[in-house]
Structures are given as structure tokens and as C-alpha cells.
């Protein structure tokens, strides 16, 4: 059971790393070239959706942020 959880943890860590890299790539691509995507605006909208939920949304944002050590 412990090996299975370590395996899942490894996969999730890898996926989070890939997503972080993609976000950074799109931010720099948006700075260098005027693309149609707005990754910074998307992140701001995500945080605003959590904060707009009041205290429960803020607590959910804190829990979500705690997963990305």
C-alpha cells in the first residue's frame, strides 16, 4: 500500500512540475510575443474565484496552495 501511494505521489509531483513549466513557458511567450492567451489573467481569475467564495474560498485556496510545497 505504501509503495502504491509513493507511486501516485511521484506521478502527481511530475504532473505538477509539468504544469508549472507550461505556465512559465506561456508567461514568457506572452511577454516576448503578443499571443492571444493571457496566462497571468487566468491565474488572477483562478485566485479571485477562490477569494470570491468568502472564508470558505480562502480556506480552500490555502489548502490548495499547501499541496504545492
N, CA, C and O atoms as a Maestro MAE file, in Angstrom:
{
 s_m_m2io_version
 :::
 2.0.0
}

f_m_ct {
 s_m_title
 :::
 protein
 m_atom[276] {
  # First column is atom index #
  i_m_mmod_type
  r_m_x_coord
  r_m_y_coord
  r_m_z_coord
  i_m_residue_number
  s_m_chain_name
  s_m_pdb_residue_name
  s_m_pdb_atom_name
  i_m_atomic_number
  :::
  1 25 0.830 -1.194 0.000 1 A "UNK " " N  " 7
  2 3 0.000 0.000 0.000 1 A "UNK " " CA " 6
  3 2 0.869 1.251 0.000 1 A "UNK " " C  " 6
  4 15 0.582 2.224 -0.697 1 A "UNK " " O  " 8
  5 25 1.939 1.207 0.795 2 A "UNK " " N  " 7
  6 3 2.828 2.362 0.882 2 A "UNK " " CA " 6
  7 2 3.518 2.607 -0.456 2 A "UNK " " C  " 6
  8 15 3.718 3.754 -0.855 2 A "UNK " " O  " 8
  9 25 3.886 1.517 -1.152 3 A "UNK " " N  " 7
  10 3 4.522 1.665 -2.458 3 A "UNK " " CA " 6
  11 2 3.563 2.280 -3.469 3 A "UNK " " C  " 6
  12 15 3.971 3.085 -4.307 3 A "UNK " " O  " 8
  13 25 2.297 1.905 -3.392 4 A "UNK " " N  " 7
  14 3 1.306 2.464 -4.317 4 A "UNK " " CA " 6
  15 2 1.129 3.959 -4.080 4 A "UNK " " C  " 6
  16 15 1.039 4.735 -5.032 4 A "UNK " " O  " 8
  17 25 1.080 4.366 -2.812 5 A "UNK " " N  " 7
  18 3 0.947 5.789 -2.505 5 A "UNK " " CA " 6
  19 2 2.179 6.565 -2.944 5 A "UNK " " C  " 6
  20 15 2.062 7.687 -3.435 5 A "UNK " " O  " 8
  21 25 3.359 5.978 -2.772 6 A "UNK " " N  " 7
  22 3 4.577 6.638 -3.240 6 A "UNK " " CA " 6
  23 2 4.575 6.764 -4.757 6 A "UNK " " C  " 6
  24 15 5.037 7.768 -5.300 6 A "UNK " " O  " 8
  25 25 4.057 5.751 -5.441 7 A "UNK " " N  " 7
  26 3 3.975 5.794 -6.893 7 A "UNK " " CA " 6
  27 2 3.024 6.901 -7.351 7 A "UNK " " C  " 6
  28 15 3.344 7.662 -8.264 7 A "UNK " " O  " 8
  29 25 1.857 6.986 -6.716 8 A "UNK " " N  " 7
  30 3 0.889 8.033 -7.056 8 A "UNK " " CA " 6
  31 2 1.476 9.407 -6.744 8 A "UNK " " C  " 6
  32 15 1.311 10.345 -7.525 8 A "UNK " " O  " 8
  33 25 2.151 9.527 -5.621 9 A "UNK " " N  " 7
  34 3 2.773 10.792 -5.242 9 A "UNK " " CA " 6
  35 2 3.816 11.207 -6.275 9 A "UNK " " C  " 6
  36 15 3.923 12.389 -6.605 9 A "UNK " " O  " 8
  37 25 4.573 10.261 -6.782 10 A "UNK " " N  " 7
  38 3 5.565 10.557 -7.810 10 A "UNK " " CA " 6
  39 2 4.924 11.057 -9.092 10 A "UNK " " C  " 6
  40 15 5.408 12.005 -9.710 10 A "UNK " " O  " 8
  41 25 3.825 10.412 -9.493 11 A "UNK " " N  " 7
  42 3 3.119 10.837 -10.704 11 A "UNK " " CA " 6
  43 2 2.531 12.235 -10.541 11 A "UNK " " C  " 6
  44 15 2.632 13.066 -11.443 11 A "UNK " " O  " 8
  45 25 1.921 12.486 -9.399 12 A "UNK " " N  " 7
  46 3 1.311 13.797 -9.163 12 A "UNK " " CA " 6
  47 2 2.379 14.881 -9.122 12 A "UNK " " C  " 6
  48 15 2.181 15.969 -9.663 12 A "UNK " " O  " 8
  49 25 3.504 14.596 -8.487 13 A "UNK " " N  " 7
  50 3 4.604 15.558 -8.445 13 A "UNK " " CA " 6
  51 2 5.113 15.857 -9.848 13 A "UNK " " C  " 6
  52 15 5.396 17.009 -10.175 13 A "UNK " " O  " 8
  53 25 5.228 14.840 -10.665 14 A "UNK " " N  " 7
  54 3 5.660 15.036 -12.044 14 A "UNK " " CA " 6
  55 2 4.685 15.879 -12.843 14 A "UNK " " C  " 6
  56 15 5.097 16.757 -13.602 14 A "UNK " " O  " 8
  57 25 3.386 15.618 -12.679 15 A "UNK " " N  " 7
  58 3 2.373 16.399 -13.395 15 A "UNK " " CA " 6
  59 2 2.367 17.858 -12.952 15 A "UNK " " C  " 6
  60 15 2.229 18.760 -13.779 15 A "UNK " " O  " 8
  61 25 2.516 18.089 -11.653 16 A "UNK " " N  " 7
  62 3 2.555 19.466 -11.152 16 A "UNK " " CA " 6
  63 2 3.771 20.193 -11.714 16 A "UNK " " C  " 6
  64 15 3.681 21.368 -12.072 16 A "UNK " " O  " 8
  65 25 4.903 19.506 -11.794 17 A "UNK " " N  " 7
  66 3 6.107 20.108 -12.360 17 A "UNK " " CA " 6
  67 2 5.903 20.461 -13.827 17 A "UNK " " C  " 6
  68 15 6.329 21.525 -14.278 17 A "UNK " " O  " 8
  69 25 5.260 19.579 -14.564 18 A "UNK " " N  " 7
  70 3 4.987 19.856 -15.981 18 A "UNK " " CA " 6
  71 2 4.047 21.052 -16.117 18 A "UNK " " C  " 6
  72 15 4.276 21.922 -16.957 18 A "UNK " " O  " 8
  73 25 2.992 21.110 -15.302 19 A "UNK " " N  " 7
  74 3 2.056 22.231 -15.375 19 A "UNK " " CA " 6
  75 2 2.744 23.548 -15.033 19 A "UNK " " C  " 6
  76 15 2.483 24.568 -15.670 19 A "UNK " " O  " 8
  77 25 3.621 23.534 -14.031 20 A "UNK " " N  " 7
  78 3 4.361 24.749 -13.687 20 A "UNK " " CA " 6
  79 2 5.234 25.193 -14.848 20 A "UNK " " C  " 6
  80 15 5.304 26.384 -15.152 20 A "UNK " " O  " 8
  81 25 5.894 24.254 -15.495 21 A "UNK " " N  " 7
  82 3 6.745 24.586 -16.636 21 A "UNK " " CA " 6
  83 2 5.931 25.164 -17.788 21 A "UNK " " C  " 6
  84 15 6.363 26.116 -18.438 21 A "UNK " " O  " 8
  85 25 4.764 24.598 -18.041 22 A "UNK " " N  " 7
  86 3 3.909 25.097 -19.120 22 A "UNK " " CA " 6
  87 2 3.426 26.512 -18.815 22 A "UNK " " C  " 6
  88 15 3.388 27.359 -19.708 22 A "UNK " " O  " 8
  89 25 3.059 26.771 -17.573 23 A "UNK " " N  " 7
  90 3 2.607 28.111 -17.191 23 A "UNK " " CA " 6
  91 2 3.729 29.120 -17.372 23 A "UNK " " C  " 6
  92 15 3.509 30.202 -17.916 23 A "UNK " " O  " 8
  93 25 4.938 28.773 -16.916 24 A "UNK " " N  " 7
  94 3 6.080 29.680 -17.073 24 A "UNK " " CA " 6
  95 2 6.372 29.910 -18.549 24 A "UNK " " C  " 6
  96 15 6.675 31.033 -18.952 24 A "UNK " " O  " 8
  97 25 6.286 28.854 -19.363 25 A "UNK " " N  " 7
  98 3 6.514 28.999 -20.801 25 A "UNK " " CA " 6
  99 2 5.516 29.971 -21.420 25 A "UNK " " C  " 6
  100 15 5.904 30.851 -22.189 25 A "UNK " " O  " 8
  101 25 4.237 29.819 -21.091 26 A "UNK " " N  " 7
  102 3 3.230 30.704 -21.664 26 A "UNK " " CA " 6
  103 2 3.380 32.143 -21.180 26 A "UNK " " C  " 6
  104 15 3.106 33.079 -21.932 26 A "UNK " " O  " 8
  105 25 3.811 32.330 -19.933 27 A "UNK " " N  " 7
  106 3 4.037 33.693 -19.441 27 A "UNK " " CA " 6
  107 2 5.146 34.353 -20.244 27 A "UNK " " C  " 6
  108 15 4.991 35.487 -20.696 27 A "UNK " " O  " 8
  109 25 6.271 33.651 -20.430 28 A "UNK " " N  " 7
  110 3 7.370 34.232 -21.202 28 A "UNK " " CA " 6
  111 2 7.013 34.383 -22.676 28 A "UNK " " C  " 6
  112 15 7.426 35.352 -23.312 28 A "UNK " " O  " 8
  113 25 6.257 33.448 -23.224 29 A "UNK " " N  " 7
  114 3 5.834 33.579 -24.621 29 A "UNK " " CA " 6
  115 2 4.917 34.781 -24.789 29 A "UNK " " C  " 6
  116 15 4.972 35.467 -25.809 29 A "UNK " " O  " 8
  117 25 4.080 35.037 -23.797 30 A "UNK " " N  " 7
  118 3 3.190 36.190 -23.860 30 A "UNK " " CA " 6
  119 2 3.970 37.492 -23.715 30 A "UNK " " C  " 6
  120 15 3.567 38.514 -24.270 30 A "UNK " " O  " 8
  121 25 5.077 37.471 -22.980 31 A "UNK " " N  " 7
  122 3 5.913 38.665 -22.855 31 A "UNK " " CA " 6
  123 2 6.657 38.925 -24.159 31 A "UNK " " C  " 6
  124 15 6.711 40.063 -24.624 31 A "UNK " " O  " 8
  125 25 7.232 37.881 -24.752 32 A "UNK " " N  " 7
  126 3 8.032 38.052 -25.962 32 A "UNK " " CA " 6
  127 2 7.181 38.295 -27.196 32 A "UNK " " C  " 6
  128 15 7.520 39.137 -28.028 32 A "UNK " " O  " 8
  129 25 6.092 37.575 -27.320 33 A "UNK " " N  " 7
  130 3 5.220 37.679 -28.488 33 A "UNK " " CA " 6
  131 2 3.819 38.011 -28.007 33 A "UNK " " C  " 6
  132 15 3.386 37.535 -26.958 33 A "UNK " " O  " 8
  133 25 3.130 38.807 -28.757 34 A "UNK " " N  " 7
  134 3 1.763 39.163 -28.390 34 A "UNK " " CA " 6
  135 2 0.829 38.022 -28.802 34 A "UNK " " C  " 6
  136 15 0.315 38.001 -29.920 34 A "UNK " " O  " 8
  137 25 0.621 37.084 -27.890 35 A "UNK " " N  " 7
  138 3 -0.233 35.933 -28.176 35 A "UNK " " CA " 6
  139 2 -1.660 36.217 -27.726 35 A "UNK " " C  " 6
  140 15 -1.917 37.182 -27.006 35 A "UNK " " O  " 8
  141 25 -2.566 35.380 -28.152 36 A "UNK " " N  " 7
  142 3 -3.966 35.549 -27.776 36 A "UNK " " CA " 6
  143 2 -4.280 35.049 -26.380 36 A "UNK " " C  " 6
  144 15 -5.319 35.394 -25.816 36 A "UNK " " O  " 8
  145 25 -3.393 34.237 -25.814 37 A "UNK " " N  " 7
  146 3 -3.634 33.710 -24.475 37 A "UNK " " CA " 6
  147 2 -3.156 34.704 -23.432 37 A "UNK " " C  " 6
  148 15 -2.244 35.491 -23.682 37 A "UNK " " O  " 8
  149 25 -3.769 34.662 -22.277 38 A "UNK " " N  " 7
  150 3 -3.391 35.533 -21.176 38 A "UNK " " CA " 6
  151 2 -3.236 34.677 -19.925 38 A "UNK " " C  " 6
  152 15 -4.169 34.584 -19.127 38 A "UNK " " O  " 8
  153 25 -2.064 34.044 -19.734 39 A "UNK " " N  " 7
  154 3 -1.910 33.135 -18.594 39 A "UNK " " CA " 6
  155 2 -1.955 33.852 -17.255 39 A "UNK " " C  " 6
  156 15 -2.447 33.290 -16.276 39 A "UNK " " O  " 8
  157 25 -1.457 35.068 -17.189 40 A "UNK " " N  " 7
  158 3 -1.471 35.800 -15.923 40 A "UNK " " CA " 6
  159 2 -2.910 36.148 -15.545 40 A "UNK " " C  " 6
  160 15 -3.294 36.035 -14.381 40 A "UNK " " O  " 8
  161 25 -3.697 36.569 -16.526 41 A "UNK " " N  " 7
  162 3 -5.108 36.854 -16.266 41 A "UNK " " CA " 6
  163 2 -5.866 35.615 -15.828 41 A "UNK " " C  " 6
  164 15 -6.766 35.696 -14.992 41 A "UNK " " O  " 8
  165 25 -5.504 34.465 -16.390 42 A "UNK " " N  " 7
  166 3 -6.133 33.214 -15.978 42 A "UNK " " CA " 6
  167 2 -5.828 32.861 -14.536 42 A "UNK " " C  " 6
  168 15 -6.704 32.400 -13.805 42 A "UNK " " O  " 8
  169 25 -4.577 33.078 -14.122 43 A "UNK " " N  " 7
  170 3 -4.213 32.814 -12.727 43 A "UNK " " CA " 6
  171 2 -4.921 33.784 -11.786 43 A "UNK " " C  " 6
  172 15 -5.364 33.398 -10.704 43 A "UNK " " O  " 8
  173 25 -5.025 35.047 -12.204 44 A "UNK " " N  " 7
  174 3 -5.729 36.033 -11.380 44 A "UNK " " CA " 6
  175 2 -7.198 35.652 -11.245 44 A "UNK " " C  " 6
  176 15 -7.764 35.759 -10.156 44 A "UNK " " O  " 8
  177 25 -7.822 35.213 -12.328 45 A "UNK " " N  " 7
  178 3 -9.223 34.774 -12.270 45 A "UNK " " CA " 6
  179 2 -9.399 33.567 -11.351 45 A "UNK " " C  " 6
  180 15 -10.395 33.466 -10.635 45 A "UNK " " O  " 8
  181 25 -8.422 32.647 -11.376 46 A "UNK " " N  " 7
  182 3 -8.492 31.474 -10.504 46 A "UNK " " CA " 6
  183 2 -8.451 31.880 -9.037 46 A "UNK " " C  " 6
  184 15 -9.253 31.400 -8.236 46 A "UNK " " O  " 8
  185 25 -7.521 32.759 -8.681 47 A "UNK " " N  " 7
  186 3 -7.418 33.215 -7.290 47 A "UNK " " CA " 6
  187 2 -8.662 34.002 -6.900 47 A "UNK " " C  " 6
  188 15 -9.167 33.846 -5.788 47 A "UNK " " O  " 8
  189 25 -9.164 34.845 -7.798 48 A "UNK " " N  " 7
  190 3 -10.375 35.614 -7.492 48 A "UNK " " CA " 6
  191 2 -11.586 34.712 -7.288 48 A "UNK " " C  " 6
  192 15 -12.467 35.035 -6.491 48 A "UNK " " O  " 8
  193 25 -11.642 33.594 -7.994 49 A "UNK " " N  " 7
  194 3 -12.763 32.675 -7.792 49 A "UNK " " CA " 6
  195 2 -12.704 32.036 -6.409 49 A "UNK " " C  " 6
  196 15 -13.741 31.774 -5.800 49 A "UNK " " O  " 8
  197 25 -11.491 31.784 -5.910 50 A "UNK " " N  " 7
  198 3 -11.368 31.261 -4.547 50 A "UNK " " CA " 6
  199 2 -11.729 32.334 -3.524 50 A "UNK " " C  " 6
  200 15 -12.499 32.084 -2.597 50 A "UNK " " O  " 8
  201 25 -11.171 33.527 -3.698 51 A "UNK " " N  " 7
  202 3 -11.389 34.599 -2.731 51 A "UNK " " CA " 6
  203 2 -12.840 35.071 -2.763 51 A "UNK " " C  " 6
  204 15 -13.373 35.490 -1.735 51 A "UNK " " O  " 8
  205 25 -13.484 35.010 -3.921 52 A "UNK " " N  " 7
  206 3 -14.879 35.416 -4.036 52 A "UNK " " CA " 6
  207 2 -15.819 34.516 -3.252 52 A "UNK " " C  " 6
  208 15 -16.974 34.876 -3.026 52 A "UNK " " O  " 8
  209 25 -15.342 33.357 -2.839 53 A "UNK " " N  " 7
  210 3 -16.161 32.426 -2.072 53 A "UNK " " CA " 6
  211 2 -16.193 32.731 -0.593 53 A "UNK " " C  " 6
  212 15 -16.736 31.946 0.184 53 A "UNK " " O  " 8
  213 25 -15.625 33.852 -0.184 54 A "UNK " " N  " 7
  214 3 -15.614 34.226 1.225 54 A "UNK " " CA " 6
  215 2 -14.567 33.432 1.994 54 A "UNK " " C  " 6
  216 15 -13.525 33.063 1.453 54 A "UNK " " O  " 8
  217 25 -14.859 33.181 3.251 55 A "UNK " " N  " 7
  218 3 -13.914 32.484 4.117 55 A "UNK " " CA " 6
  219 2 -13.681 31.051 3.651 55 A "UNK " " C  " 6
  220 15 -12.555 30.557 3.703 55 A "UNK " " O  " 8
  221 25 -14.727 30.387 3.199 56 A "UNK " " N  " 7
  222 3 -14.574 29.010 2.717 56 A "UNK " " CA " 6
  223 2 -13.682 28.970 1.481 56 A "UNK " " C  " 6
  224 15 -12.867 28.059 1.336 56 A "UNK " " O  " 8
  225 25 -13.828 29.941 0.594 57 A "UNK " " N  " 7
  226 3 -12.974 30.004 -0.588 57 A "UNK " " CA " 6
  227 2 -11.533 30.291 -0.230 57 A "UNK " " C  " 6
  228 15 -10.615 29.729 -0.827 57 A "UNK " " O  " 8
  229 25 -11.329 31.169 0.747 58 A "UNK " " N  " 7
  230 3 -9.969 31.476 1.191 58 A "UNK " " CA " 6
  231 2 -9.317 30.257 1.828 58 A "UNK " " C  " 6
  232 15 -8.139 29.988 1.592 58 A "UNK " " O  " 8
  233 25 -10.074 29.517 2.633 59 A "UNK " " N  " 7
  234 3 -9.536 28.293 3.230 59 A "UNK " " CA " 6
  235 2 -9.238 27.246 2.160 59 A "UNK " " C  " 6
  236 15 -8.242 26.529 2.257 59 A "UNK " " O  " 8
  237 25 -10.088 27.152 1.147 60 A "UNK " " N  " 7
  238 3 -9.836 26.215 0.047 60 A "UNK " " CA " 6
  239 2 -8.575 26.606 -0.711 60 A "UNK " " C  " 6
  240 15 -7.810 25.735 -1.124 60 A "UNK " " O  " 8
  241 25 -8.345 27.910 -0.901 61 A "UNK " " N  " 7
  242 3 -7.128 28.375 -1.561 61 A "UNK " " CA " 6
  243 2 -5.897 28.022 -0.738 61 A "UNK " " C  " 6
  244 15 -4.876 27.620 -1.297 61 A "UNK " " O  " 8
  245 25 -5.977 28.166 0.571 62 A "UNK " " N  " 7
  246 3 -4.850 27.823 1.440 62 A "UNK " " CA " 6
  247 2 -4.567 26.328 1.379 62 A "UNK " " C  " 6
  248 15 -3.408 25.922 1.305 62 A "UNK " " O  " 8
  249 25 -5.611 25.506 1.410 63 A "UNK " " N  " 7
  250 3 -5.423 24.053 1.308 63 A "UNK " " CA " 6
  251 2 -4.838 23.694 -0.049 63 A "UNK " " C  " 6
  252 15 -3.931 22.865 -0.132 63 A "UNK " " O  " 8
  253 25 -5.345 24.308 -1.117 64 A "UNK " " N  " 7
  254 3 -4.837 24.063 -2.469 64 A "UNK " " CA " 6
  255 2 -3.366 24.461 -2.568 64 A "UNK " " C  " 6
  256 15 -2.569 23.744 -3.172 64 A "UNK " " O  " 8
  257 25 -3.004 25.602 -1.976 65 A "UNK " " N  " 7
  258 3 -1.616 26.062 -2.021 65 A "UNK " " CA " 6
  259 2 -0.707 25.184 -1.173 65 A "UNK " " C  " 6
  260 15 0.486 25.082 -1.458 65 A "UNK " " O  " 8
  261 25 -1.245 24.550 -0.137 66 A "UNK " " N  " 7
  262 3 -0.409 23.707 0.717 66 A "UNK " " CA " 6
  263 2 0.026 22.430 0.002 66 A "UNK " " C  " 6
  264 15 1.011 21.808 0.401 66 A "UNK " " O  " 8
  265 25 -0.695 22.029 -1.051 67 A "UNK " " N  " 7
  266 3 -0.309 20.842 -1.806 67 A "UNK " " CA " 6
  267 2 0.903 21.097 -2.689 67 A "UNK " " C  " 6
  268 15 1.575 20.150 -3.096 67 A "UNK " " O  " 8
  269 25 1.193 22.351 -2.991 68 A "UNK " " N  " 7
  270 3 2.334 22.693 -3.845 68 A "UNK " " CA " 6
  271 2 3.467 23.199 -2.973 68 A "UNK " " C  " 6
  272 15 3.721 24.402 -2.904 68 A "UNK " " O  " 8
  273 25 4.134 22.296 -2.320 69 A "UNK " " N  " 7
  274 3 5.213 22.662 -1.393 69 A "UNK " " CA " 6
  275 2 6.370 23.238 -2.138 69 A "UNK " " C  " 6
  276 15 7.374 23.606 -1.529 69 A "UNK " " O  " 8
  :::
 }
 m_bond[275] {
  # First column is bond index #
  i_m_from
  i_m_to
  i_m_order
  :::
  1 1 2 1
  2 2 3 1
  3 3 4 2
  4 3 5 1
  5 5 6 1
  6 6 7 1
  7 7 8 2
  8 7 9 1
  9 9 10 1
  10 10 11 1
  11 11 12 2
  12 11 13 1
  13 13 14 1
  14 14 15 1
  15 15 16 2
  16 15 17 1
  17 17 18 1
  18 18 19 1
  19 19 20 2
  20 19 21 1
  21 21 22 1
  22 22 23 1
  23 23 24 2
  24 23 25 1
  25 25 26 1
  26 26 27 1
  27 27 28 2
  28 27 29 1
  29 29 30 1
  30 30 31 1
  31 31 32 2
  32 31 33 1
  33 33 34 1
  34 34 35 1
  35 35 36 2
  36 35 37 1
  37 37 38 1
  38 38 39 1
  39 39 40 2
  40 39 41 1
  41 41 42 1
  42 42 43 1
  43 43 44 2
  44 43 45 1
  45 45 46 1
  46 46 47 1
  47 47 48 2
  48 47 49 1
  49 49 50 1
  50 50 51 1
  51 51 52 2
  52 51 53 1
  53 53 54 1
  54 54 55 1
  55 55 56 2
  56 55 57 1
  57 57 58 1
  58 58 59 1
  59 59 60 2
  60 59 61 1
  61 61 62 1
  62 62 63 1
  63 63 64 2
  64 63 65 1
  65 65 66 1
  66 66 67 1
  67 67 68 2
  68 67 69 1
  69 69 70 1
  70 70 71 1
  71 71 72 2
  72 71 73 1
  73 73 74 1
  74 74 75 1
  75 75 76 2
  76 75 77 1
  77 77 78 1
  78 78 79 1
  79 79 80 2
  80 79 81 1
  81 81 82 1
  82 82 83 1
  83 83 84 2
  84 83 85 1
  85 85 86 1
  86 86 87 1
  87 87 88 2
  88 87 89 1
  89 89 90 1
  90 90 91 1
  91 91 92 2
  92 91 93 1
  93 93 94 1
  94 94 95 1
  95 95 96 2
  96 95 97 1
  97 97 98 1
  98 98 99 1
  99 99 100 2
  100 99 101 1
  101 101 102 1
  102 102 103 1
  103 103 104 2
  104 103 105 1
  105 105 106 1
  106 106 107 1
  107 107 108 2
  108 107 109 1
  109 109 110 1
  110 110 111 1
  111 111 112 2
  112 111 113 1
  113 113 114 1
  114 114 115 1
  115 115 116 2
  116 115 117 1
  117 117 118 1
  118 118 119 1
  119 119 120 2
  120 119 121 1
  121 121 122 1
  122 122 123 1
  123 123 124 2
  124 123 125 1
  125 125 126 1
  126 126 127 1
  127 127 128 2
  128 127 129 1
  129 129 130 1
  130 130 131 1
  131 131 132 2
  132 131 133 1
  133 133 134 1
  134 134 135 1
  135 135 136 2
  136 135 137 1
  137 137 138 1
  138 138 139 1
  139 139 140 2
  140 139 141 1
  141 141 142 1
  142 142 143 1
  143 143 144 2
  144 143 145 1
  145 145 146 1
  146 146 147 1
  147 147 148 2
  148 147 149 1
  149 149 150 1
  150 150 151 1
  151 151 152 2
  152 151 153 1
  153 153 154 1
  154 154 155 1
  155 155 156 2
  156 155 157 1
  157 157 158 1
  158 158 159 1
  159 159 160 2
  160 159 161 1
  161 161 162 1
  162 162 163 1
  163 163 164 2
  164 163 165 1
  165 165 166 1
  166 166 167 1
  167 167 168 2
  168 167 169 1
  169 169 170 1
  170 170 171 1
  171 171 172 2
  172 171 173 1
  173 173 174 1
  174 174 175 1
  175 175 176 2
  176 175 177 1
  177 177 178 1
  178 178 179 1
  179 179 180 2
  180 179 181 1
  181 181 182 1
  182 182 183 1
  183 183 184 2
  184 183 185 1
  185 185 186 1
  186 186 187 1
  187 187 188 2
  188 187 189 1
  189 189 190 1
  190 190 191 1
  191 191 192 2
  192 191 193 1
  193 193 194 1
  194 194 195 1
  195 195 196 2
  196 195 197 1
  197 197 198 1
  198 198 199 1
  199 199 200 2
  200 199 201 1
  201 201 202 1
  202 202 203 1
  203 203 204 2
  204 203 205 1
  205 205 206 1
  206 206 207 1
  207 207 208 2
  208 207 209 1
  209 209 210 1
  210 210 211 1
  211 211 212 2
  212 211 213 1
  213 213 214 1
  214 214 215 1
  215 215 216 2
  216 215 217 1
  217 217 218 1
  218 218 219 1
  219 219 220 2
  220 219 221 1
  221 221 222 1
  222 222 223 1
  223 223 224 2
  224 223 225 1
  225 225 226 1
  226 226 227 1
  227 227 228 2
  228 227 229 1
  229 229 230 1
  230 230 231 1
  231 231 232 2
  232 231 233 1
  233 233 234 1
  234 234 235 1
  235 235 236 2
  236 235 237 1
  237 237 238 1
  238 238 239 1
  239 239 240 2
  240 239 241 1
  241 241 242 1
  242 242 243 1
  243 243 244 2
  244 243 245 1
  245 245 246 1
  246 246 247 1
  247 247 248 2
  248 247 249 1
  249 249 250 1
  250 250 251 1
  251 251 252 2
  252 251 253 1
  253 253 254 1
  254 254 255 1
  255 255 256 2
  256 255 257 1
  257 257 258 1
  258 258 259 1
  259 259 260 2
  260 259 261 1
  261 261 262 1
  262 262 263 1
  263 263 264 2
  264 263 265 1
  265 265 266 1
  266 266 267 1
  267 267 268 2
  268 267 269 1
  269 269 270 1
  270 270 271 1
  271 271 272 2
  272 271 273 1
  273 273 274 1
  274 274 275 1
  275 275 276 2
  :::
 }
}
